[in-house]
Amino acid sequence: MRIVTVSRGTYSQGRDVAEKLARRLGYECISREVMVQAAKEFNIPEVRLVEALQDPPSIFDRFTYGKERYLAYFQAALLEHFQKGNVVYHGMAGHFLVKDVAHVVKVRIIAEMEDRVRLMMQRKGVTESYALHYMKRVDEARDRWSRYLYGIETHDPTLYDLVIRIKKLSTDDAVDIISYTVGLDRFQPTAESQQAIDDLALAAHVKVHLIERHPRIQVAAASGAIYVTLDDATAHDEKEIRDAVEPLPGVKKVEVQSHPMLTPD
């Protein structure tokens, strides 16, 4: 029940690699449909969810935590797929969520800017200047978003098991390399690595039940134990959280911790 995450820039051919890889392995291939699932499951407009994941946070967002709410819905839906395994995911944030899970193969597909521009011009019929401006704007937005939310650089090669440059290597070559890597014993799921995925999924599920009332809330899980951290939690907050979380499937106990509220920069 293995998992592959494919991080990619726009028009880097990462989507093509992911789709070919999924067909080769017989895995489910997912991307935008996770947003659709989240939008339906949590009754939110899909366009707002897409904007939250693609656009960098504004000053207003940093005080209202609007993007964090939408991201919580997306994470819960994506981690449900990851729990099932045998999946190839391409798109935003996937590798960030499971960076410490041993049986996930994390891949970054890169391409030269000139090749990306040329591909966009071919597919969309736009001018070279428009394509170049679009690429730079999207890349910068995604970089700001990952730095804001995770404190990391998307282009950092240490985040990935494989970084493959599509130039001399074709998309088919990339699929061959990734397929071989997926088959290595070191990426075989273990009881511990599956538990790690289950813990992440449970924590995400709990968080979506709490984040509307407590947007700065942090949730972690360990084998059914839920650990909630909240700014300046009152006794009423703690009781409210326990009452909301304890009935949820998979929850065995709930601990609520409080720390002083910090004002966003």
C-alpha positions as CSV (number, residue, x, y, z in Angstrom):
1,M,0.0,0.0,0.0
2,R,2.6,2.5,-1.2
3,I,2.3,6.2,-1.8
4,V,4.1,8.5,-4.3
5,T,3.9,12.3,-4.1
6,V,5.0,14.2,-7.2
7,S,5.8,17.9,-6.6
8,R,6.0,19.9,-9.8
9,G,6.1,23.4,-11.2
10,T,3.4,24.5,-13.7
11,Y,4.1,23.0,-17.2
12,S,7.1,21.0,-15.9
13,Q,5.4,17.8,-17.2
14,G,5.0,16.5,-13.7
15,R,1.4,15.8,-14.3
16,D,2.3,13.6,-17.3
17,V,4.8,11.7,-15.2
18,A,2.3,11.1,-12.4
19,E,-0.4,9.9,-14.7
20,K,1.9,7.5,-16.6
21,L,3.3,6.3,-13.3
22,A,-0.1,5.5,-11.9
23,R,-1.0,3.5,-15.0
24,R,2.3,1.6,-14.8
25,L,1.8,0.7,-11.2
26,G,-2.0,0.3,-11.3
27,Y,-2.4,2.9,-8.6
28,E,-5.0,5.6,-8.2
29,C,-3.8,9.0,-9.5
30,I,-5.2,12.1,-7.7
31,S,-4.8,15.8,-7.8
32,R,-7.6,18.3,-8.2
33,E,-10.3,15.8,-7.4
34,V,-9.1,15.9,-3.7
35,M,-10.2,19.5,-3.7
36,V,-13.6,18.6,-5.1
37,Q,-14.0,15.9,-2.5
38,A,-13.1,18.3,0.3
39,A,-15.4,21.0,-1.1
40,K,-18.4,18.5,-1.2
41,E,-17.6,16.8,2.2
42,F,-17.3,20.1,4.1
43,N,-19.8,22.1,2.1
44,I,-17.4,24.9,1.0
45,P,-17.1,26.5,-2.5
46,E,-14.4,24.7,-4.5
47,V,-13.2,28.0,-6.0
48,R,-12.4,29.2,-2.5
49,L,-10.5,26.1,-1.7
50,V,-8.4,26.3,-4.9
51,E,-7.6,30.0,-4.2
52,A,-6.5,29.1,-0.6
53,L,-4.1,26.5,-1.9
54,Q,-2.7,28.4,-4.8
55,D,-2.5,32.0,-3.8
56,P,0.0,33.3,-1.2
57,P,-1.5,34.5,2.1
58,S,-2.5,38.1,2.5
59,I,-2.0,40.3,5.6
60,F,-5.8,39.8,6.2
61,D,-5.4,36.0,6.0
62,R,-2.7,36.1,8.6
63,F,-5.0,37.6,11.1
64,T,-8.2,35.7,10.2
65,Y,-6.4,32.3,9.4
66,G,-8.8,31.9,6.5
67,K,-6.3,29.8,4.4
68,E,-5.5,27.5,7.3
69,R,-9.2,26.6,7.5
70,Y,-9.4,25.6,3.9
71,L,-6.1,23.8,4.1
72,A,-7.4,21.8,7.0
73,Y,-10.3,20.5,4.9
74,F,-7.9,19.7,2.0
75,Q,-5.5,17.9,4.3
76,A,-8.2,15.7,5.8
77,A,-9.4,14.7,2.3
78,L,-5.9,14.0,1.0
79,L,-4.9,11.9,4.0
80,E,-8.0,9.8,3.6
81,H,-6.6,8.7,0.2
82,F,-3.1,8.2,1.6
83,Q,-4.5,5.9,4.3
84,K,-5.7,3.6,1.6
85,G,-2.4,3.5,-0.1
86,N,-1.4,2.6,-3.7
87,V,-1.8,6.2,-4.8
88,V,0.1,8.7,-6.8
89,Y,-0.6,12.3,-5.9
90,H,0.6,15.3,-7.9
91,G,0.0,18.9,-6.8
92,M,0.4,21.2,-3.9
93,A,1.3,20.3,-0.3
94,G,1.3,16.4,-0.6
95,H,5.0,15.8,0.3
96,F,4.8,18.4,3.2
97,L,2.1,16.4,4.9
98,V,3.9,13.1,4.9
99,K,7.5,14.2,5.1
100,D,8.3,11.8,8.0
101,V,6.4,8.8,6.7
102,A,8.9,6.1,5.6
103,H,7.0,4.4,2.9
104,V,6.2,7.5,0.9
105,V,8.3,8.1,-2.2
106,K,8.7,11.9,-2.6
107,V,9.5,13.1,-6.1
108,R,10.2,16.5,-7.5
109,I,9.9,17.0,-11.3
110,I,11.8,20.0,-12.6
111,A,12.2,21.5,-16.1
112,E,14.0,24.4,-17.7
113,M,11.9,27.6,-17.8
114,E,12.3,27.9,-21.5
115,D,10.8,24.4,-22.0
116,R,8.0,25.2,-19.6
117,V,7.2,28.4,-21.5
118,R,7.3,26.6,-24.8
119,L,4.9,23.9,-23.6
120,M,2.4,26.5,-22.2
121,M,2.5,28.4,-25.5
122,Q,1.8,25.1,-27.4
123,R,-1.0,24.0,-25.1
124,K,-2.7,27.4,-24.4
125,G,-1.9,29.4,-27.5
126,V,-0.5,32.3,-25.5
127,T,2.5,34.6,-26.3
128,E,6.0,33.9,-24.9
129,S,5.9,37.0,-22.7
130,Y,2.6,36.1,-21.2
131,A,3.7,32.5,-20.5
132,L,6.9,33.7,-18.9
133,H,5.1,36.2,-16.7
134,Y,2.6,33.6,-15.7
135,M,5.2,31.0,-14.8
136,K,7.2,33.5,-12.6
137,R,4.0,34.7,-10.9
138,V,2.8,31.2,-10.1
139,D,6.3,30.0,-8.9
140,E,6.7,33.0,-6.6
141,A,3.2,32.6,-5.1
142,R,3.8,28.9,-4.4
143,D,7.2,29.7,-2.8
144,R,5.7,32.3,-0.5
145,W,2.9,30.0,0.5
146,S,5.2,27.1,1.4
147,R,7.5,29.4,3.4
148,Y,4.5,31.0,5.2
149,L,2.8,27.7,6.1
150,Y,5.6,25.3,6.5
151,G,8.8,27.4,6.8
152,I,10.5,25.5,4.0
153,E,11.5,26.1,0.4
154,T,9.7,24.1,-2.2
155,H,12.8,23.8,-4.3
156,D,14.9,22.4,-1.4
157,P,16.2,19.0,-2.8
158,T,16.5,17.5,0.7
159,L,12.7,17.4,0.9
160,Y,12.6,14.7,-1.8
161,D,13.8,11.2,-2.4
162,L,14.2,11.9,-6.1
163,V,14.6,15.1,-8.1
164,I,14.3,14.4,-11.8
165,R,15.0,17.0,-14.5
166,I,13.0,16.6,-17.7
167,K,15.4,17.5,-20.4
168,K,17.7,14.8,-21.5
169,L,15.5,12.4,-19.4
170,S,12.0,12.0,-20.8
171,T,8.8,11.5,-18.9
172,D,9.0,7.8,-19.7
173,D,12.5,7.7,-18.3
174,A,11.2,9.4,-15.1
175,V,8.5,6.8,-14.8
176,D,11.1,4.0,-15.1
177,I,13.2,5.6,-12.4
178,I,10.3,6.2,-10.0
179,S,8.8,2.7,-10.6
180,Y,12.2,1.1,-9.7
181,T,12.4,3.2,-6.5
182,V,8.9,2.4,-5.4
183,G,9.8,-1.3,-5.6
184,L,12.7,-1.0,-3.2
185,D,12.3,-2.7,0.2
186,R,13.1,0.5,2.0
187,F,9.8,1.9,0.8
188,Q,7.8,-1.2,1.8
189,P,5.1,-0.1,4.3
190,T,5.6,-1.3,7.9
191,A,3.3,-1.3,10.9
192,E,5.0,1.8,12.2
193,S,4.8,3.7,8.9
194,Q,1.2,2.8,8.4
195,Q,0.5,4.0,12.0
196,A,2.1,7.3,11.2
197,I,-0.3,7.8,8.2
198,D,-3.2,6.8,10.4
199,D,-2.2,9.2,13.1
200,L,-1.9,12.1,10.6
201,A,-5.3,11.3,9.1
202,L,-7.0,11.1,12.5
203,A,-5.4,14.4,13.6
204,A,-6.6,16.1,10.4
205,H,-10.1,14.7,10.9
206,V,-10.2,16.0,14.4
207,K,-8.9,19.4,13.4
208,V,-11.6,20.0,10.8
209,H,-14.2,19.5,13.6
210,L,-12.5,22.2,15.7
211,I,-10.9,24.8,13.4
212,E,-14.0,26.9,12.7
213,R,-14.2,27.9,16.4
214,H,-10.5,27.7,17.1
215,P,-8.6,28.7,13.9
216,R,-5.2,28.6,15.7
217,I,-5.7,25.2,17.1
218,Q,-3.0,22.5,16.7
219,V,-3.8,18.8,16.8
220,A,-1.6,15.7,16.9
221,A,-2.5,12.0,17.3
222,A,-0.6,8.9,18.5
223,S,-2.4,5.6,18.3
224,G,-5.8,7.0,19.1
225,A,-4.6,9.6,21.7
226,I,-5.4,13.1,20.6
227,Y,-3.3,16.1,21.8
228,V,-4.8,19.5,21.2
229,T,-2.9,22.7,21.8
230,L,-4.9,26.0,22.0
231,D,-4.1,29.6,22.7
232,D,-5.2,30.7,26.2
233,A,-7.7,27.9,26.5
234,T,-10.3,28.3,29.3
235,A,-11.9,25.5,31.2
236,H,-15.0,25.9,29.1
237,D,-12.8,25.6,25.9
238,E,-11.3,22.4,27.2
239,K,-14.7,20.8,28.0
240,E,-16.1,21.9,24.7
241,I,-13.2,20.4,22.8
242,R,-13.4,17.1,24.7
243,D,-17.1,16.9,24.2
244,A,-16.6,17.4,20.4
245,V,-13.7,15.1,20.0
246,E,-14.2,12.1,22.3
247,P,-17.2,10.6,20.2
248,L,-15.2,10.7,17.0
249,P,-14.2,7.3,15.5
250,G,-10.7,6.2,16.4
251,V,-10.3,8.5,19.4
252,K,-9.3,6.8,22.6
253,K,-8.4,9.8,24.8
254,V,-8.1,13.6,24.5
255,E,-5.6,15.9,26.1
256,V,-5.9,19.7,25.8
257,Q,-2.9,22.0,26.4
258,S,-2.9,25.7,26.5
259,H,-0.2,28.3,25.7
260,P,-0.2,32.1,25.7
261,M,-1.5,33.7,22.5
262,L,1.0,35.2,20.2
263,T,0.1,38.0,17.8
264,P,1.0,37.2,14.2
265,D,3.9,39.3,12.7
